[in-house]
Amino acid sequence: MSVAALIVAAGRGSRAGEGTPKQYRDLRGHSVLARTLTGFLSHPGIDRTLVVIHPDDRDLYEAGIAALTPLPSALLPCVYGGHTRQDSVRNGLEALATSSPDIILVHDAARPFVSPKLIDRAITAALRSDAAVPGTPVTDTIKVIGSRSEVVSTPDRASLRAVQTPQAFHFPLLLDAHRKAAAAGLHDFTDDGALAEWAGLPVQVFEGENGNIKLTHPADFLEAERRLKGSLMTYITKLGTGFDVHAFGDGDHIWLGGIKVPHDRGVIAHSDGDVILHALTDALLGALADGDIGTHFPPSDPQWRGASSDRFLAHAISLVQKRGGIVDHLDATLLCEKPRLGPHREAMRQRIAEIAGLRIDQVSLKATTTEKLGFTGRSEGIAAQAAATIRLPEGNA
């Protein structure tokens, strides 16, 4: 049986932050992609390996695999991907169709810790079934929610698995499934196992590995660096708090948590007056002991007039990262009589997570009134308080 590996490296990796696509970023002297490729090129069960890249990344690709020089003959010339991950995988499969391997393993370039044992299990699983994906047990309780964020059901964790790559298939069956999906005008499958399910193939789940992490967020890269360093770095936990307030003025909306919220008043502010993002920014700066938002973005500076507050939060996040730190959690409480937070909470959590490069479960938002007391109780203004928990390497704390 011939086995080929298809490495998907055509994505942009926007959640990992601005800059070079994550698959080409450096991990202790080698690119993420080079480390991923090494796992497959060194495995005796893999006959050949093909990488699918973005058309704009040819120079990055050549530089990224320079550590593999001389290039192994098992590494085929790369091919260009498409508009979606599904299109990119199909392009890779079509390139392999001329030599048509028996088994194909599809793997994300951003999973550089794939182990030989996991590859062994993937190949074995493909020999036993038409399609197979690695999965790990889910430890958190999962909720299925409706359109209004209400809980619809709570699945039994025992029947749930978090799916990884490499995913293993009989090559002709996966190629046929991809061609059928494209012919049907479907291009948005983000997982080859799901596409195989759509095509009617029985998909089995084999044992994955917790260490087979996908580098998605900035914190994942820090974790990968520590793992490759091979030593335990001591981190100091820091907690910072923030508070912001703005008076109401004329207007028909306010900005809260990075979201434009319709309201019968506006706020009086130098920037866009987003009290939630301002409080979170100050909380992060407090955890760093690095002044406050006014220190970094003086109200006297005209360049910040009307500025979008997501720039302030992103700046504070970047300061944490520059010191080798990790943001563990952001928590904010809105204080006002109205508008109500509930209808916008999840959109705000998602937006804050995007700005900060965090998972949504690392962002908490709450709201309270002041029982008609004070300026917020009289609807004269709006306020927010926040807390940020970060970890800094000992010596940078």
PLY file of the C-alpha trace (Angstrom):
ply
format ascii 1.0
element vertex 397
property float x
property float y
property float z
element edge 396
property int vertex1
property int vertex2
end_header
0.00 0.00 0.00
1.38 3.41 -0.98
0.77 6.29 1.42
1.00 10.00 0.65
0.74 12.98 2.97
-0.96 16.21 1.91
0.04 19.22 4.04
-2.40 22.14 3.84
-0.43 25.39 4.14
-2.44 27.86 2.04
-4.26 29.69 4.86
-3.68 33.20 6.17
-3.92 32.39 9.92
-5.45 35.76 10.86
-6.28 34.67 14.42
-2.57 34.26 15.11
-2.12 38.02 14.75
-0.74 40.28 12.07
2.43 39.53 10.15
3.80 36.46 8.41
1.29 33.61 7.94
1.61 31.32 10.93
2.90 28.30 9.01
6.05 30.25 8.11
6.74 31.77 11.51
9.89 30.81 13.35
9.82 28.24 16.12
13.27 28.14 17.70
15.21 28.34 14.46
12.86 26.50 12.09
9.57 27.44 10.48
6.36 25.84 11.70
5.96 24.23 8.28
9.47 22.75 8.32
8.81 21.17 11.72
5.50 19.76 10.48
7.09 18.37 7.30
9.88 16.71 9.26
7.32 14.53 11.05
6.08 13.11 7.75
9.29 13.07 5.71
11.05 11.10 8.45
8.27 8.54 8.82
9.03 5.21 7.10
5.36 4.63 6.25
5.01 7.79 4.12
6.10 7.42 0.49
5.72 11.03 -0.63
4.58 14.36 0.75
2.94 17.28 -1.04
2.42 20.80 0.31
-0.37 23.11 -0.85
0.55 26.79 -0.48
-1.00 30.19 -1.16
0.00 31.62 -4.57
1.53 34.67 -2.86
3.72 32.59 -0.53
6.23 30.97 -2.88
9.20 32.89 -1.45
8.04 32.22 2.12
7.68 28.54 1.30
11.19 28.28 -0.17
12.65 30.06 2.85
10.54 28.02 5.25
11.79 24.65 4.00
15.42 25.77 3.72
16.17 23.85 6.92
15.35 20.62 5.07
18.23 21.12 2.59
19.10 18.92 0.82
15.41 18.45 0.06
14.28 14.84 0.42
13.14 13.24 -2.81
9.89 12.30 -1.03
8.95 16.01 -0.94
7.09 16.73 -4.16
6.98 20.18 -5.81
4.38 22.32 -4.05
1.06 23.25 -5.65
-1.14 26.31 -5.20
-4.29 26.31 -3.15
-7.70 27.86 -3.79
-10.07 30.30 -2.15
-11.07 27.90 0.66
-9.39 25.09 2.54
-11.59 22.63 0.67
-10.44 24.04 -2.69
-6.82 23.81 -1.56
-7.15 20.16 -0.54
-8.84 19.33 -3.83
-6.00 21.00 -5.78
-3.54 18.86 -3.87
-5.49 15.70 -4.49
-5.71 16.43 -8.22
-1.93 16.93 -8.32
-1.47 13.52 -6.70
-4.03 11.82 -8.96
-1.44 11.11 -11.67
0.37 8.73 -9.32
-2.74 7.91 -7.23
-1.57 6.63 -3.83
-3.69 4.08 -2.01
-3.91 6.06 1.24
-3.85 9.81 1.74
-3.22 11.60 5.03
-4.42 15.22 5.11
-2.72 17.35 7.76
-2.75 21.00 8.83
0.62 22.73 8.45
0.00 24.49 11.79
0.20 21.21 13.76
3.98 20.78 14.10
3.90 18.28 16.97
2.45 15.31 15.07
4.09 12.18 16.47
5.22 9.02 14.66
2.74 6.99 16.73
-0.15 9.22 15.64
0.87 8.80 11.99
1.05 5.04 12.58
-2.49 5.05 13.96
-3.74 7.14 11.04
-2.34 4.73 8.48
-3.70 1.71 10.37
-7.13 3.33 10.63
-7.20 4.03 6.89
-6.35 0.41 6.14
-9.36 -0.68 8.22
-11.92 1.85 6.96
-12.63 4.21 4.07
-12.22 7.34 6.17
-10.84 7.98 9.66
-10.09 11.03 11.80
-8.16 11.39 15.07
-10.14 12.61 18.05
-9.59 13.39 21.73
-12.20 13.25 24.51
-13.95 16.52 25.34
-13.41 17.59 28.96
-15.62 20.71 29.04
-19.40 20.59 29.14
-20.75 21.57 25.71
-23.95 23.53 25.17
-25.93 23.75 21.94
-27.45 27.23 21.73
-30.19 28.80 19.64
-30.42 32.09 17.72
-30.96 34.07 20.93
-28.06 32.38 22.76
-30.49 30.21 24.73
-29.41 26.66 25.59
-31.10 24.14 23.32
-29.43 20.98 24.58
-26.44 19.58 26.46
-24.78 16.66 24.63
-23.29 13.82 26.63
-19.52 14.42 26.76
-18.88 10.70 26.49
-20.08 10.76 22.87
-18.07 13.86 21.87
-14.60 14.09 20.37
-12.42 17.05 19.40
-11.18 16.22 15.91
-7.59 16.76 14.75
-5.41 15.95 11.77
-3.88 13.92 10.12
-7.12 12.58 8.72
-6.77 9.38 6.72
-8.70 8.18 3.65
-8.64 5.80 0.75
-7.32 8.19 -1.87
-9.79 7.47 -4.72
-12.76 7.84 -2.37
-11.63 11.21 -0.99
-10.80 12.56 -4.44
-14.23 11.50 -5.71
-15.94 13.12 -2.70
-14.09 16.39 -3.33
-15.02 16.37 -7.02
-18.68 15.75 -6.19
-18.75 18.57 -3.64
-17.18 21.00 -6.12
-19.65 19.95 -8.82
-22.47 20.59 -6.36
-21.18 24.13 -5.75
-20.08 23.36 -2.20
-16.75 24.91 -1.22
-16.85 25.62 2.50
-16.12 22.29 4.20
-13.38 23.10 6.71
-12.81 19.45 7.59
-12.26 16.53 5.21
-14.00 14.18 7.61
-17.14 16.30 7.34
-16.90 16.30 3.56
-16.54 12.51 3.60
-19.66 12.30 5.79
-21.54 14.48 3.29
-20.45 12.13 0.50
-21.89 9.16 2.41
-18.61 7.59 3.51
-18.51 5.94 6.95
-16.02 7.90 9.06
-14.29 6.26 11.99
-12.57 8.04 14.88
-9.21 6.80 16.14
-7.21 7.96 19.14
-5.73 11.44 18.78
-3.15 13.14 20.99
-3.51 16.09 23.35
-0.02 17.20 22.39
-0.99 17.46 18.72
-1.95 21.10 19.13
-2.87 23.46 16.32
-1.13 26.84 16.46
-4.04 29.26 16.16
-3.66 32.08 18.67
-0.55 34.00 19.80
-0.57 32.14 23.11
-0.24 28.85 21.22
3.10 29.97 19.81
4.37 30.84 23.26
3.34 27.40 24.47
5.09 25.82 21.48
8.27 27.79 22.18
8.32 26.59 25.78
7.68 23.03 24.68
10.56 23.07 22.20
12.87 24.71 24.72
12.57 21.55 26.76
12.67 23.34 30.08
10.04 24.69 32.42
9.91 28.46 32.34
8.64 30.11 35.49
5.71 32.45 34.95
4.32 35.01 37.35
0.57 35.64 37.33
-0.44 39.30 37.28
-3.90 40.80 37.79
-4.84 44.29 36.61
-8.07 46.25 36.91
-9.51 49.08 34.85
-12.38 51.54 35.01
-13.83 53.96 32.48
-16.78 56.33 32.36
-18.34 58.61 29.78
-21.22 61.05 30.00
-24.10 60.71 27.59
-24.57 63.35 24.90
-26.33 63.78 21.61
-26.34 60.82 19.24
-28.13 57.71 18.10
-25.63 54.98 19.07
-22.77 54.07 21.37
-19.80 51.76 20.94
-19.56 48.91 23.45
-17.18 45.96 23.32
-16.22 46.85 19.76
-19.86 46.71 18.60
-22.00 49.65 17.43
-25.13 49.56 19.60
-28.24 51.62 18.67
-29.24 53.98 21.50
-31.17 57.21 21.99
-27.99 58.94 23.23
-24.36 59.11 22.25
-21.33 59.58 24.51
-19.04 62.55 24.99
-15.52 61.27 24.37
-12.26 62.07 22.60
-12.19 58.66 20.89
-15.24 56.52 20.11
-15.94 56.30 23.87
-16.11 52.50 24.15
-16.06 52.13 27.95
-15.71 48.34 27.84
-12.63 48.36 25.59
-11.16 51.30 27.52
-11.57 49.48 30.85
-10.06 46.28 29.44
-7.12 48.23 28.01
-6.45 49.83 31.39
-6.74 46.43 33.09
-4.03 45.00 30.83
-1.81 48.04 31.31
-2.34 47.71 35.05
-1.26 44.07 34.98
1.88 45.20 33.16
2.37 48.15 35.57
2.74 50.26 32.44
0.71 53.40 33.07
-2.83 53.84 31.81
-4.68 54.46 28.58
-4.10 58.21 28.85
-0.35 57.62 29.06
-0.28 55.68 25.80
-3.04 57.58 23.97
-3.14 61.14 25.35
-6.50 62.92 24.86
-4.48 66.02 23.96
-3.15 64.27 20.84
-5.48 65.03 17.90
-4.61 61.76 16.13
-6.79 59.89 18.63
-9.88 62.05 18.09
-12.70 59.69 17.15
-10.28 56.74 17.09
-11.66 53.21 17.19
-10.96 51.74 20.62
-10.01 48.34 19.22
-6.63 49.95 18.46
-6.14 50.66 22.16
-6.92 47.09 23.23
-4.76 45.60 20.46
-1.87 47.82 21.59
-2.15 46.60 25.18
-2.24 42.98 23.98
0.90 43.59 21.91
2.71 44.96 24.98
1.97 41.74 26.85
3.26 39.67 23.94
6.44 41.74 23.59
7.31 40.83 27.16
6.76 37.13 26.42
3.49 37.12 28.33
0.22 35.27 27.97
-3.25 36.72 28.43
-5.31 34.16 30.30
-8.62 35.96 30.83
-10.46 39.25 30.29
-13.50 40.14 32.38
-15.63 43.30 32.15
-18.78 44.58 33.83
-20.96 47.27 32.25
-22.69 49.69 34.65
-25.77 51.44 33.25
-29.56 51.45 33.24
-29.62 51.05 29.47
-28.85 49.91 26.83
-29.22 46.27 27.79
-26.12 44.14 27.33
-27.92 40.81 26.80
-28.85 41.13 23.09
-25.28 42.08 22.18
-23.21 40.10 24.70
-22.06 37.25 22.45
-21.21 39.56 19.55
-19.14 41.68 21.92
-17.36 38.65 23.39
-16.54 37.44 19.89
-15.24 40.85 18.82
-13.08 41.24 21.94
-11.69 37.74 21.42
-10.82 38.64 17.81
-9.04 41.85 18.82
-7.10 40.15 21.61
-6.34 36.90 19.76
-8.12 34.84 22.42
-10.71 32.10 22.49
-14.20 33.32 23.29
-14.19 31.33 26.52
-11.37 33.60 27.71
-13.64 36.66 27.54
-16.36 37.37 30.12
-18.94 40.17 29.95
-21.50 41.07 32.60
-23.81 44.00 33.27
-25.48 45.56 36.27
-27.54 48.60 37.13
-26.84 50.80 40.14
-30.43 50.60 41.38
-31.18 54.14 40.12
-28.34 55.52 42.28
-25.64 57.90 41.08
-24.96 59.24 37.58
-25.52 55.86 35.94
-28.76 55.42 37.86
-29.93 58.81 36.62
-28.92 57.78 33.04
-26.42 60.61 32.84
-23.61 58.38 31.69
-22.21 54.89 31.33
-19.30 53.10 33.00
-17.39 49.83 32.89
-14.93 48.10 35.16
-12.63 45.30 34.06
-10.02 42.82 35.19
-7.27 41.15 33.18
-5.27 38.09 34.21
-1.92 37.61 32.49
1.25 35.60 32.97
4.71 37.10 32.52
8.03 35.23 32.42
9.97 35.61 35.65
12.38 38.45 35.05
9.91 40.28 32.79
7.20 40.51 35.43
0 1
1 2
2 3
3 4
4 5
5 6
6 7
7 8
8 9
9 10
10 11
11 12
12 13
13 14
14 15
15 16
16 17
17 18
18 19
19 20
20 21
21 22
22 23
23 24
24 25
25 26
26 27
27 28
28 29
29 30
30 31
31 32
32 33
33 34
34 35
35 36
36 37
37 38
38 39
39 40
40 41
41 42
42 43
43 44
44 45
45 46
46 47
47 48
48 49
49 50
50 51
51 52
52 53
53 54
54 55
55 56
56 57
57 58
58 59
59 60
60 61
61 62
62 63
63 64
64 65
65 66
66 67
67 68
68 69
69 70
70 71
71 72
72 73
73 74
74 75
75 76
76 77
77 78
78 79
79 80
80 81
81 82
82 83
83 84
84 85
85 86
86 87
87 88
88 89
89 90
90 91
91 92
92 93
93 94
94 95
95 96
96 97
97 98
98 99
99 100
100 101
101 102
102 103
103 104
104 105
105 106
106 107
107 108
108 109
109 110
110 111
111 112
112 113
113 114
114 115
115 116
116 117
117 118
118 119
119 120
120 121
121 122
122 123
123 124
124 125
125 126
126 127
127 128
128 129
129 130
130 131
131 132
132 133
133 134
134 135
135 136
136 137
137 138
138 139
139 140
140 141
141 142
142 143
143 144
144 145
145 146
146 147
147 148
148 149
149 150
150 151
151 152
152 153
153 154
154 155
155 156
156 157
157 158
158 159
159 160
160 161
161 162
162 163
163 164
164 165
165 166
166 167
167 168
168 169
169 170
170 171
171 172
172 173
173 174
174 175
175 176
176 177
177 178
178 179
179 180
180 181
181 182
182 183
183 184
184 185
185 186
186 187
187 188
188 189
189 190
190 191
191 192
192 193
193 194
194 195
195 196
196 197
197 198
198 199
199 200
200 201
201 202
202 203
203 204
204 205
205 206
206 207
207 208
208 209
209 210
210 211
211 212
212 213
213 214
214 215
215 216
216 217
217 218
218 219
219 220
220 221
221 222
222 223
223 224
224 225
225 226
226 227
227 228
228 229
229 230
230 231
231 232
232 233
233 234
234 235
235 236
236 237
237 238
238 239
239 240
240 241
241 242
242 243
243 244
244 245
245 246
246 247
247 248
248 249
249 250
250 251
251 252
252 253
253 254
254 255
255 256
256 257
257 258
258 259
259 260
260 261
261 262
262 263
263 264
264 265
265 266
266 267
267 268
268 269
269 270
270 271
271 272
272 273
273 274
274 275
275 276
276 277
277 278
278 279
279 280
280 281
281 282
282 283
283 284
284 285
285 286
286 287
287 288
288 289
289 290
290 291
291 292
292 293
293 294
294 295
295 296
296 297
297 298
298 299
299 300
300 301
301 302
302 303
303 304
304 305
305 306
306 307
307 308
308 309
309 310
310 311
311 312
312 313
313 314
314 315
315 316
316 317
317 318
318 319
319 320
320 321
321 322
322 323
323 324
324 325
325 326
326 327
327 328
328 329
329 330
330 331
331 332
332 333
333 334
334 335
335 336
336 337
337 338
338 339
339 340
340 341
341 342
342 343
343 344
344 345
345 346
346 347
347 348
348 349
349 350
350 351
351 352
352 353
353 354
354 355
355 356
356 357
357 358
358 359
359 360
360 361
361 362
362 363
363 364
364 365
365 366
366 367
367 368
368 369
369 370
370 371
371 372
372 373
373 374
374 375
375 376
376 377
377 378
378 379
379 380
380 381
381 382
382 383
383 384
384 385
385 386
386 387
387 388
388 389
389 390
390 391
391 392
392 393
393 394
394 395
395 396
